[in-house]
């Protein structure tokens, strides 16, 4: 992602801080106070290194900046997809080790004693999907001392591309690197620091949080987290939400069904505004192929597209990325004719007899840019009186999401598992394997089970995947996380039944685990209030992901439920044994495994 505006903002902030940084003890709330303003003043040495570090990360984004960043990232992602099209597995262990060691050496650095005393703790709800992570995020975002990320799911540690850009990219998900913005405060610890920046007040609680439930399942994130937070002044804590694995898998399937409903409404919007999309595509994307002078290539595609299309931001981003990917192939080859031909493939005249006018319009666009370099306006659509229709199929078979029936979806998961065991029998003749070569999960040690899961599940680098069984294999995923460097005593286990029935007790324990003061949540246990608070904290998340709190709807077929439960029984046993033998925090009594 490009940040062309950052240098000037950073320099301005540095000058502002150097001129107006002063410390005052004269307040009525028991907090030390540091203010940044236009007035002259001095500052006391206490905590100023930490505060300076946080404040210089603060960037006030405007709508225009956000639009440019989103468009740049969509174009970058499209270019990356060309390079990564055939890469579907995580990198080898050797590559991971090299990356982790390099990141650790670069980031660990030497912290001063003063900075170590004012450490920043990053609290991450790292798993598992459909186990209550959104409700946990809602609670944490309401705590007065916890600074929650701007979006619920940051997806930094599970992305090689984002991780390679450095921790600064991660920090930008908080308005001030980790400070909690407040309008007023009436209580707190004596060592809390209140910071004022341009009339905004922040409390230096030292705790920031995010919730990306894919982290533990990704195969990448835990090693990245361990290597990033490796110093006394930059600590971490992980919260893992667990649920009956069969219920979790079925809840994921229902979420995928809701995502298809959203996809249909998005495609309806594209169909209604095909003319607008064509005009914007020609002006801002086709333009990049037809104009050799990069200075004359016009930015602003998102601002041109009708709001009914951009309203579903995730769907829109996917569309924009696909269009960039499509046009980039012609831009690299400088193939103007190919770009025009592809445009004709994607847009067609709605009425018979309008095709000639449509072709003539495209030819006119070509000549305008090649010879006169003028702007397009509405010329293209204006020559097609009946309007145009957009063919989604031109973006390739992977653009649209499809979901098979439950028996087929889960059946393919079972089939892949059995095929993996069958193909690897010659190399697995000891331990939990029977004489006939079949794998006995119930007799496997946690390490043996983890190795088999690593072997049988190739984890995609990015994107929402339909791996209903894999996401519910909790024990091997947690074990792999520990193997990657996550300390057991920095993992807090939450049982979803206990969380729903006694949220106050669970949150009190989480507060102590994170190092923040106790807090009573008015929304605790009230589904409507929780959903409302969630929508306020993370607008549009439900529409983007298909998330829903109540979980009601289609019931899992009884025969399928029985088969899935039998499959997970030995995994549940392995989970209970592993948690009880380790140094994990939180619950060791899981309701879904209470009979084990």
Secondary structure per residue as TSV (DSSP state, phi and psi in degrees):
chain	resnum	aa	ss	phi	psi
A	1	X	-	360.0	137.2
A	2	X	-	-94.9	140.8
A	3	X	-	-129.2	76.0
A	4	X	T	-67.8	-23.6
A	5	X	T	-87.9	-10.7
A	6	X	H	-62.6	-44.1
A	7	X	H	-55.8	-46.4
A	8	X	H	-68.1	-40.0
A	9	X	H	-64.3	-42.0
A	10	X	H	-62.1	-46.6
A	11	X	H	-61.6	-42.3
A	12	X	H	-62.2	-40.9
A	13	X	H	-66.1	-40.8
A	14	X	H	-61.4	-45.8
A	15	X	H	-61.8	-43.9
A	16	X	H	-61.5	-42.6
A	17	X	H	-66.5	-44.3
A	18	X	H	-63.0	-33.0
A	19	X	H	-80.7	-43.6
A	20	X	H	-116.7	17.9
A	21	X	E	-78.0	116.0
A	22	X	E	-142.0	157.0
A	23	X	E	-116.4	137.1
A	24	X	E	-136.4	137.8
A	25	X	-	-103.0	-1.2
A	26	X	-	-90.6	79.3
A	27	X	-	-140.0	167.7
A	28	X	S	-102.6	10.7
A	29	X	S	-115.1	6.5
A	30	X	S	79.0	11.0
A	31	X	-	-105.4	146.6
A	32	X	E	-77.6	148.7
A	33	X	E	-127.6	134.4
A	34	X	E	-126.4	131.9
A	35	X	E	-122.7	141.8
A	36	X	E	-118.4	116.0
A	37	X	S	-150.6	-171.0
A	38	X	S	-86.4	-2.2
A	39	X	S	-85.5	152.7
A	40	X	-	-73.5	152.7
A	41	X	-	175.0	172.4
A	42	X	-	-112.0	-177.4
A	43	X	-	-144.5	149.1
A	44	X	-	-84.2	157.7
A	45	X	S	-73.1	-15.5
A	46	X	T	-65.7	125.1
A	47	X	T	62.3	4.4
A	48	X	H	-67.7	-27.4
A	49	X	H	-64.6	-44.8
A	50	X	H	-65.6	-46.6
A	51	X	H	-62.9	-41.6
A	52	X	H	-59.7	-42.5
A	53	X	H	-62.6	-43.5
A	54	X	H	-66.6	-47.0
A	55	X	H	-65.8	-37.4
A	56	X	T	-67.6	-12.4
A	57	X	T	-88.8	-8.3
A	58	X	-	-74.9	124.9
A	59	X	-	-132.3	123.1
A	60	X	-	-87.3	109.8
A	61	X	-	-86.7	139.6
A	62	X	-	-101.3	165.7
A	63	X	H	-60.0	-37.2
A	64	X	H	-66.0	-41.7
A	65	X	H	-63.1	-45.3
A	66	X	H	-61.4	-38.8
A	67	X	H	-65.2	-44.6
A	68	X	H	-64.3	-40.4
A	69	X	H	-63.8	-44.3
A	70	X	H	-62.1	-40.6
A	71	X	H	-68.7	-42.1
A	72	X	H	-61.0	-42.9
A	73	X	H	-67.4	-38.2
A	74	X	H	-61.9	-40.5
A	75	X	H	-68.1	-41.6
A	76	X	H	-61.7	-43.7
A	77	X	H	-62.5	-38.3
A	78	X	H	-63.5	-40.4
A	79	X	H	-67.3	-38.8
A	80	X	H	-65.5	-36.4
A	81	X	H	-63.6	-32.2
A	82	X	H	-62.1	-38.8
A	83	X	H	-78.4	-30.0
A	84	X	H	-104.7	12.9
A	85	X	T	-56.4	-38.0
A	86	X	T	-96.3	-0.5
A	87	X	-	-94.4	107.4
A	88	X	-	-118.9	-4.9
A	89	X	S	-114.4	159.3
A	90	X	-	-67.5	161.1
A	91	X	-	-67.9	164.9
A	92	X	-	-68.2	161.6
A	93	X	H	-60.2	-34.9
A	94	X	H	-63.9	-41.7
A	95	X	H	-65.6	-40.9
A	96	X	H	-60.2	-45.6
A	97	X	H	-60.0	-43.8
A	98	X	H	-61.8	-44.3
A	99	X	H	-63.9	-44.7
A	100	X	H	-63.6	-43.8
A	101	X	H	-65.3	-38.7
A	102	X	H	-65.8	-43.8
A	103	X	H	-64.5	-39.3
A	104	X	H	-64.6	-45.1
A	105	X	H	-62.5	-39.6
A	106	X	H	-73.1	-39.3
A	107	X	H	-92.6	-29.4
A	108	X	H	-59.8	-51.1
A	109	X	-	49.5	-174.7
A	110	X	-	-106.7	115.3
A	111	X	-	-91.5	143.3
A	112	X	-	-74.6	161.9
A	113	X	H	-60.4	-37.4
A	114	X	H	-62.3	-41.4
A	115	X	H	-69.6	-37.6
A	116	X	H	-62.5	-32.6
A	117	X	H	-70.6	-22.8
A	118	X	T	-116.0	60.1
A	119	X	-	-74.2	155.2
A	120	X	E	-106.4	125.8
A	121	X	E	-105.5	129.2
A	122	X	E	-103.1	115.7
A	123	X	E	-96.6	119.1
A	124	X	E	-120.2	120.0
A	125	X	E	-82.6	98.4
A	126	X	E	-100.7	-1.1
A	127	X	E	177.6	165.8
A	128	X	-	-112.0	156.3
A	129	X	T	-57.1	138.6
A	130	X	T	64.2	32.9
A	131	X	S	-123.4	14.5
A	132	X	S	103.8	13.5
A	133	X	H	-66.1	-31.8
A	134	X	H	-69.9	-38.1
A	135	X	H	-67.7	-41.8
A	136	X	H	-60.1	-41.8
A	137	X	H	-63.4	-37.0
A	138	X	H	-63.0	-45.4
A	139	X	H	-61.0	-52.9
A	140	X	H	-61.1	-35.5
A	141	X	H	-69.0	-16.9
A	142	X	H	-91.7	-10.9
A	143	X	-	-70.7	133.4
A	144	X	T	-66.5	-16.9
A	145	X	T	-109.5	2.0
A	146	X	-	-110.2	126.3
A	147	X	E	-92.5	113.3
A	148	X	E	-95.3	149.7
A	149	X	-	-61.2	157.6
A	150	X	S	-62.9	-32.6
A	151	X	S	-117.0	154.8
A	152	X	S	-66.3	-50.0
A	153	X	-	-107.1	110.6
A	154	X	-	-81.3	-36.6
A	155	X	-	53.0	50.6
A	156	X	-	-96.6	-48.7
A	157	X	T	-76.2	-16.9
A	158	X	T	-96.3	10.5
A	159	X	-	-122.6	117.1
A	160	X	H	-61.8	-39.1
A	161	X	H	-62.9	-48.7
A	162	X	H	-68.3	-42.8
A	163	X	H	-61.5	-35.8
A	164	X	H	-67.2	-20.5
A	165	X	T	-79.5	-10.7
A	166	X	-	101.4	162.9
A	167	X	H	-64.4	-22.0
A	168	X	H	-58.9	-36.5
A	169	X	H	-63.9	-39.3
A	170	X	H	-65.9	-44.6
A	171	X	H	-59.2	-29.1
A	172	X	T	-68.0	-8.6
A	173	X	T	-80.4	-3.6
A	174	X	S	-116.6	141.5
A	175	X	T	-61.2	-23.8
A	176	X	T	-145.9	43.2
A	177	X	T	72.9	-9.8
A	178	X	T	149.1	1.2
A	179	X	-	-82.3	146.3
A	180	X	E	-94.5	117.1
A	181	X	E	-73.1	137.1
A	182	X	E	-135.6	152.9
A	183	X	S	-97.2	-29.7
A	184	X	-	-163.1	161.3
A	185	X	-	-148.2	145.3
A	186	X	-	-124.8	-10.4
A	187	X	-	-150.6	160.8
A	188	X	-	160.3	176.4
A	189	X	-	-76.6	153.5
A	190	X	T	-64.3	-23.6
A	191	X	T	-93.3	8.2
A	192	X	-	-71.8	146.2
A	193	X	E	-115.3	127.3
A	194	X	E	-101.2	130.2
A	195	X	E	-118.2	134.4
A	196	X	E	-113.8	122.7
A	197	X	E	-129.1	114.4
A	198	X	T	48.7	49.7
A	199	X	T	72.5	6.3
A	200	X	E	-104.8	137.4
A	201	X	E	-106.0	139.0
A	202	X	E	-131.3	148.4
A	203	X	E	-111.1	129.1
A	204	X	E	-84.3	78.6
A	205	X	-	-80.9	-19.6
A	206	X	S	80.9	9.2
A	207	X	E	-131.7	126.5
A	208	X	E	-124.4	160.0
A	209	X	E	-144.8	157.5
A	210	X	E	-153.2	168.6
A	211	X	E	-140.5	101.1
A	212	X	-	-122.1	92.8
A	213	X	T	-66.9	-10.0
A	214	X	T	-80.3	-13.8
A	215	X	H	-52.2	-52.5
A	216	X	H	-66.0	-32.7
A	217	X	H	-81.2	-16.0
A	218	X	H	-71.1	-28.7
A	219	X	S	85.9	-11.1
A	220	X	S	-113.6	-40.7
A	221	X	H	-59.7	-43.0
A	222	X	H	-62.7	-40.7
A	223	X	H	-66.1	-36.6
A	224	X	H	-68.0	-40.7
A	225	X	H	-63.9	-46.6
A	226	X	H	-61.4	-38.4
A	227	X	H	-78.3	-25.5
A	228	X	H	-78.5	-48.8
A	229	X	S	-98.2	75.9
A	230	X	-	-121.0	14.9
A	231	X	B	-124.7	156.5
A	232	X	T	-59.3	-29.3
A	233	X	T	-89.8	-1.7
A	234	X	E	-138.1	81.7
A	235	X	E	-100.1	173.2
A	236	X	E	-145.3	160.3
A	237	X	E	-144.1	140.8
A	238	X	E	-113.4	138.2
A	239	X	E	-114.1	126.2
A	240	X	E	-117.0	119.8
A	241	X	E	-94.3	127.6
A	242	X	E	-118.5	148.9
A	243	X	-	-146.9	159.8
A	244	X	-	-47.7	121.0
A	245	X	H	-61.2	-31.3
A	246	X	H	-69.3	-44.9
A	247	X	H	-64.0	-38.6
A	248	X	H	-62.5	-45.8
A	249	X	H	-62.7	-41.4
A	250	X	H	-69.8	-36.9
A	251	X	H	-62.4	-37.0
A	252	X	H	-64.8	-41.2
A	253	X	H	-61.1	-44.3
A	254	X	H	-64.9	-35.6
A	255	X	H	-62.9	-39.5
A	256	X	H	-63.6	-36.3
A	257	X	H	-62.5	-41.9
A	258	X	H	-68.1	-31.8
A	259	X	H	-63.6	-35.2
A	260	X	H	-68.0	-33.7
A	261	X	H	-61.1	-43.2
A	262	X	H	-66.5	-36.0
A	263	X	H	-62.2	-40.7
A	264	X	H	-62.3	-43.8
A	265	X	H	-67.2	-34.2
A	266	X	H	-66.2	-44.1
A	267	X	H	-64.6	-32.6
A	268	X	H	-62.4	-41.7
A	269	X	H	-64.8	-40.5
A	270	X	H	-62.5	-41.2
A	271	X	H	-64.5	-40.1
A	272	X	H	-67.6	-30.9
A	273	X	T	-118.6	36.8
A	274	X	H	-61.5	-37.8
A	275	X	H	-62.9	-45.1
A	276	X	H	-61.6	-43.1
A	277	X	H	-63.5	-38.2
A	278	X	H	-64.9	-44.3
A	279	X	H	-60.8	-45.2
A	280	X	H	-67.1	-41.1
A	281	X	H	-61.3	-45.1
A	282	X	I	-65.8	-40.1
A	283	X	I	-71.1	-41.4
A	284	X	I	-110.0	-18.3
A	285	X	I	-114.1	-54.8
A	286	X	I	-57.1	-33.6
A	287	X	H	-53.5	-37.1
A	288	X	H	-68.5	-21.3
A	289	X	H	-88.0	-37.5
A	290	X	H	-81.6	-21.0
A	291	X	-	-108.4	119.3
A	292	X	-	-75.2	-35.1
A	293	X	-	-76.0	110.8
A	294	X	G	-61.4	-28.5
A	295	X	G	-65.7	-19.9
A	296	X	G	-98.5	2.8
A	297	X	-	-78.8	130.4
A	298	X	-	-95.4	128.1
A	299	X	-	-83.0	170.6
A	300	X	-	111.2	23.8
A	301	X	H	-57.9	-47.9
A	302	X	H	-59.5	-40.6
A	303	X	H	-66.4	-20.9
A	304	X	H	-83.5	-33.7
A	305	X	S	-70.7	142.0
A	306	X	-	-58.6	142.5
A	307	X	H	-63.6	-25.2
A	308	X	H	-65.2	-27.1
A	309	X	H	-84.4	-40.9
A	310	X	H	-79.0	-12.3
A	311	X	T	-58.7	-42.0
A	312	X	S	-86.7	88.5
A	313	X	H	-59.7	-40.2
A	314	X	H	-68.2	-43.5
A	315	X	H	-63.5	-43.4
A	316	X	H	-61.5	-45.2
A	317	X	H	-58.5	-39.3
A	318	X	H	-65.2	-41.4
A	319	X	H	-63.7	-48.3
A	320	X	H	-61.5	-42.5
A	321	X	H	-62.2	-40.9
A	322	X	H	-65.1	-39.6
A	323	X	H	-67.4	-40.0
A	324	X	H	-64.2	-43.2
A	325	X	H	-60.1	-41.5
A	326	X	H	-62.9	-47.1
A	327	X	H	-77.7	-27.8
A	328	X	H	-61.8	-32.3
A	329	X	H	-61.7	-37.3
A	330	X	H	-79.7	-30.3
A	331	X	H	-67.6	-41.8
A	332	X	H	-61.9	-39.2
A	333	X	H	-88.0	-3.5
A	334	X	T	54.7	43.8
A	335	X	-	-101.7	87.4
A	336	X	H	-67.5	-42.8
A	337	X	H	-63.3	-39.8
A	338	X	H	-64.3	-38.6
A	339	X	H	-65.2	-41.0
A	340	X	H	-66.1	-41.7
A	341	X	H	-62.5	-40.6
A	342	X	H	-67.7	-36.2
A	343	X	H	-62.4	-40.3
A	344	X	H	-65.6	-27.7
A	345	X	H	-69.8	-38.1
A	346	X	H	-84.2	-33.7
A	347	X	E	-118.0	133.4
A	348	X	E	-131.0	155.0
A	349	X	E	-69.5	137.0
A	350	X	S	-68.5	-38.6
A	351	X	S	-101.1	143.3
A	352	X	T	-61.0	138.3
A	353	X	T	95.9	-10.6
A	354	X	-	-91.6	-5.0
A	355	X	H	-60.3	-39.1
A	356	X	H	-62.5	-42.1
A	357	X	H	-65.4	-37.1
A	358	X	H	-65.4	-45.4
A	359	X	H	-63.0	-42.1
A	360	X	H	-61.5	-39.5
A	361	X	H	-63.5	-43.7
A	362	X	H	-63.8	-40.3
A	363	X	H	-62.8	-38.2
A	364	X	H	-63.8	-40.3
A	365	X	H	-60.5	-44.2
A	366	X	H	-58.0	-48.3
A	367	X	H	-66.5	-37.7
A	368	X	I	-57.9	-46.3
A	369	X	I	-77.1	-37.1
A	370	X	I	-73.7	-37.6
A	371	X	I	-103.3	-47.8
A	372	X	I	-106.0	-19.5
A	373	X	-	54.7	45.2
A	374	X	-	-95.8	174.1
A	375	X	-	-86.9	161.2
A	376	X	-	-85.1	-47.5
A	377	X	T	56.3	-132.8
A	378	X	T	-104.3	15.6
A	379	X	H	-55.1	-45.4
A	380	X	H	-61.0	-52.2
A	381	X	H	-71.5	-33.3
A	382	X	H	-60.9	-27.4
A	383	X	T	-87.6	3.6
A	384	X	-	-122.2	83.0
A	385	X	T	-53.7	-36.4
A	386	X	T	-81.0	-3.6
A	387	X	-	84.2	175.6
A	388	X	E	-120.4	162.9
A	389	X	E	-123.2	143.2
A	390	X	E	-100.4	128.1
A	391	X	-	-93.8	104.3
A	392	X	G	-62.4	-28.1
A	393	X	G	-60.5	-21.9
A	394	X	G	-68.5	-14.3
A	395	X	G	-87.8	-1.1
A	396	X	-	100.5	160.9
A	397	X	T	-68.6	-20.5
A	398	X	T	-84.5	-8.8
A	399	X	S	-69.2	-41.3
A	400	X	S	-88.0	139.7
A	401	X	-	-87.1	140.7
A	402	X	-	-133.7	148.0
A	403	X	-	-133.0	118.2
A	404	X	-	-72.5	170.5
A	405	X	-	-64.6	157.1
A	406	X	H	-50.9	-49.3
A	407	X	H	-60.7	-37.8
A	408	X	H	-72.5	-42.0
A	409	X	H	-63.2	-49.6
A	410	X	H	-73.3	-33.4
A	411	X	H	-61.0	-38.2
A	412	X	H	-66.9	-33.3
A	413	X	H	-64.2	-46.5
A	414	X	H	-61.2	-41.5
A	415	X	H	-63.5	-42.5
A	416	X	H	-63.3	-40.0
A	417	X	H	-63.1	-47.4
A	418	X	H	-65.6	-39.6
A	419	X	H	-62.9	-39.2
A	420	X	H	-63.9	-46.6
A	421	X	H	-63.0	-40.5
A	422	X	H	-64.1	-45.1
A	423	X	H	-72.3	-19.1
A	424	X	T	-107.4	9.3
A	425	X	G	-55.5	-44.5
A	426	X	G	-56.5	-27.5
A	427	X	G	-99.5	1.8
A	428	X	-	-129.5	77.5
A	429	X	-	-112.1	10.0
A	430	X	S	-130.5	-175.9
A	431	X	T	64.0	-122.8
A	432	X	T	-82.0	11.7
A	433	X	B	-95.6	132.6
A	434	X	-	-74.3	173.1
A	435	X	T	-61.7	-30.7
A	436	X	T	-81.5	0.4
A	437	X	S	93.6	-6.7
A	438	X	-	-75.0	152.5
A	439	X	B	-91.7	128.5
A	440	X	-	-106.3	97.6
A	441	X	G	-57.7	-38.5
A	442	X	G	-63.1	-22.6
A	443	X	G	-101.6	2.9
A	444	X	-	-83.1	141.0
A	445	X	-	-74.8	165.7
A	446	X	H	-62.3	-35.9
A	447	X	H	-69.5	-39.6
A	448	X	H	-66.1	-41.5
A	449	X	H	-64.1	-40.7
A	450	X	H	-63.9	-42.1
A	451	X	H	-64.2	-40.3
A	452	X	H	-66.1	-41.3
A	453	X	H	-65.1	-39.8
A	454	X	H	-59.7	-40.4
A	455	X	H	-71.3	-38.3
A	456	X	H	-90.1	-14.8
A	457	X	-	-123.0	111.4
A	458	X	-	-87.8	114.4
A	459	X	-	-88.8	120.2
A	460	X	-	-62.7	151.8
A	461	X	S	-69.4	-38.5
A	462	X	S	-150.6	168.7
A	463	X	S	94.4	154.5
A	464	X	-	-77.2	124.4
A	465	X	-	-113.6	153.6
A	466	X	-	-100.0	84.3
A	467	X	-	-125.3	73.4
A	468	X	T	-61.7	-41.1
A	469	X	T	-74.6	-45.5
A	470	X	G	-58.3	-45.0
A	471	X	G	-63.0	-18.9
A	472	X	G	-97.8	2.2
A	473	X	-	-85.2	77.6
A	474	X	H	-65.8	-48.4
A	475	X	H	-57.0	-52.1
A	476	X	H	-65.9	-30.3
A	477	X	H	-70.8	-40.4
A	478	X	H	-65.8	-41.5
A	479	X	H	-61.5	-43.0
A	480	X	H	-62.6	-35.4
A	481	X	H	-63.7	-43.2
A	482	X	H	-66.2	-41.3
A	483	X	H	-60.1	-29.1
A	484	X	T	-78.7	-7.5
A	485	X	T	121.5	-2.7
A	486	X	-	-75.5	129.1
A	487	X	-	-78.8	136.8
A	488	X	G	-58.8	-39.1
A	489	X	G	-75.6	0.5
A	490	X	G	-106.3	14.4
A	491	X	E	-114.8	125.1
A	492	X	E	-110.1	123.5
A	493	X	E	-95.2	128.9
A	494	X	E	-120.3	126.2
A	495	X	E	-87.3	129.7
A	496	X	H	-66.4	-32.0
A	497	X	H	-66.8	-46.3
A	498	X	H	-61.0	-38.9
A	499	X	H	-64.6	-40.9
A	500	X	H	-72.8	-37.6
A	501	X	H	-83.3	-28.7
A	502	X	-	-141.5	64.1
A	503	X	H	-62.7	-33.8
A	504	X	H	-62.0	-44.2
A	505	X	H	-65.4	-44.0
A	506	X	H	-62.3	-44.1
A	507	X	H	-68.5	-33.6
A	508	X	H	-60.0	-41.7
A	509	X	H	-68.0	-37.9
A	510	X	H	-64.8	-39.9
A	511	X	H	-59.5	-45.8
A	512	X	H	-63.9	-41.2
A	513	X	H	-61.5	-39.3
A	514	X	H	-84.0	-19.9
A	515	X	T	87.7	32.8
A	516	X	-	-119.8	165.4
A	517	X	-	-71.4	156.1
A	518	X	-	-59.9	151.7
A	519	X	-	-153.5	139.0
A	520	X	-	-101.6	124.6
A	521	X	-	-93.7	123.2
A	522	X	T	-67.0	-23.7
A	523	X	T	-88.6	-4.6
A	524	X	T	-54.6	123.8
A	525	X	T	77.8	3.0
A	526	X	-	-110.5	102.4
A	527	X	H	-59.1	-44.0
A	528	X	H	-64.2	-42.1
A	529	X	H	-67.7	-37.5
A	530	X	H	-63.7	-46.1
A	531	X	H	-63.2	-40.3
A	532	X	H	-63.8	-45.0
A	533	X	H	-64.5	-37.6
A	534	X	H	-64.2	-45.2
A	535	X	H	-63.2	-34.5
A	536	X	H	-70.1	-39.0
A	537	X	H	-75.4	-36.7
A	538	X	S	-133.7	74.9
A	539	X	T	-57.0	141.5
A	540	X	T	73.3	-2.0
A	541	X	H	-61.4	-40.0
A	542	X	H	-62.9	-42.3
A	543	X	H	-69.5	-35.0
A	544	X	H	-70.0	-42.5
A	545	X	H	-103.2	-17.4
A	546	X	-	84.9	12.2
A	547	X	-	-67.6	144.1
A	548	X	-	-150.6	142.6
A	549	X	S	-77.8	-43.9
A	550	X	S	-71.2	-29.2
A	551	X	-	70.9	9.4
A	552	X	-	-78.1	164.1
A	553	X	S	138.6	-146.4
A	554	X	S	-57.0	130.6
A	555	X	-	-85.6	146.2
A	556	X	-	-71.1	130.4
A	557	X	-	-53.0	135.7
A	558	X	H	-60.4	-42.0
A	559	X	H	-64.4	-38.8
A	560	X	H	-67.6	-41.3
A	561	X	H	-59.3	-44.9
A	562	X	H	-61.0	-42.4
A	563	X	H	-65.7	-42.2
A	564	X	H	-67.3	-41.1
A	565	X	H	-61.0	-43.2
A	566	X	H	-64.2	-35.8
A	567	X	H	-65.1	-41.1
A	568	X	H	-84.5	-13.8
A	569	X	H	-52.0	-51.3
A	570	X	H	-67.5	-29.1
A	571	X	H	-66.3	-38.0
A	572	X	H	-64.0	-39.8
A	573	X	H	-63.0	-42.3
A	574	X	H	-63.5	-36.7
A	575	X	H	-65.3	-46.5
A	576	X	H	-61.2	-45.6
A	577	X	H	-61.4	-41.6
A	578	X	H	-67.8	-45.5
A	579	X	H	-64.8	-38.0
A	580	X	H	-73.3	-23.7
A	581	X	H	-91.5	-9.6
A	582	X	S	-100.7	-173.3
A	583	X	-	-109.4	33.5
A	584	X	-	-71.7	152.4
A	585	X	E	-95.6	163.9
A	586	X	E	90.8	-156.3
A	587	X	-	-76.5	147.5
A	588	X	-	-115.9	-6.6
A	589	X	-	-105.1	101.4
A	590	X	-	-93.5	127.2
A	591	X	G	-62.0	-35.7
A	592	X	G	-76.6	-8.1
A	593	X	G	-126.9	27.9
A	594	X	T	-67.8	-21.2
A	595	X	T	-91.1	4.9
A	596	X	-	-96.7	360.0
